[in-house]
Amino acid sequence: MFGDLSGIGRRFDSIGANYLLHCLPGAMADKAAAIGNLAPLLNPGGVLFGSTLPTDQPMNAIARRLWTTYNARGVFSNQQDDLEGLDRALRAHFNEVRVERLGTGATFTARVPKMLP
Ligand SMILES: C[S@@+](CC[C@H](N)C(=O)[O-])C[C@H]1O[C@@H](n2cnc3c(N)ncnc32)[C@H](O)[C@@H]1O
């Protein structure tokens, strides 16, 4: 996922990853690889920001049913996603991380990649 981004050929002041991570297959530790592939595309001082839908959030029966159906169909892959794992995945690649719960979702920002060239 986002394995070869070398062809992009430029960097960005900000990169948005909104409502994406909960769709990527695997555990949050696997999704950290995608975060790591985005980190080198930021300019110095840049920010990776986004939102996602972890499963360790309060949700009503309708949302729970939607979660279950979407995971069964492969639309979502977030049954193992939680806020702590999201925070850990971001901190694996960034020095400044903020993760906040927002209703049934989570928002995040990450700055200062650990491997700035
Ligand atoms: C809910 S949409 C969000 C789109 C956009 N970020 C927005 O906020 O409008 C989820 C996005 O994740 C992408 N996506 C799902 N699985 C993916 C994967 N395995 N690798 C890369 N992108 C994926 C889909 O193509 C889709 O664009």
The ligand as a Gaussian input file, in Angstrom:
#p B3LYP/6-31G(d) Opt

LIG

0 1
 C      -13.819000       6.842000       2.346000
 S      -12.721000       7.104000       0.973000
 C      -11.933000       8.595000       1.470000
 C      -11.496000       9.394000       0.297000
 C      -10.929000      10.780000       0.608000
 N       -9.744000      10.685000       1.443000
 C      -11.960000      11.663000       1.223000
 O      -11.846000      12.002000       2.404000
 O      -12.900000      12.007000       0.534000
 C      -11.531000       5.823000       1.238000
 C      -10.412000       5.846000       0.235000
 O       -9.482000       4.822000       0.557000
 C       -8.994000       4.288000      -0.639000
 N       -8.479000       2.937000      -0.363000
 C       -9.162000       1.894000       0.130000
 N       -8.383000       0.802000       0.248000
 C       -7.143000       1.176000      -0.177000
 C       -5.895000       0.494000      -0.325000
 N       -5.770000      -0.788000       0.029000
 N       -4.839000       1.192000      -0.796000
 C       -4.963000       2.488000      -1.145000
 N       -6.129000       3.198000      -1.037000
 C       -7.188000       2.545000      -0.565000
 C      -10.187000       4.281000      -1.562000
 O       -9.800000       4.264000      -2.902000
 C      -10.868000       5.594000      -1.196000
 O      -10.399000       6.646000      -2.006000

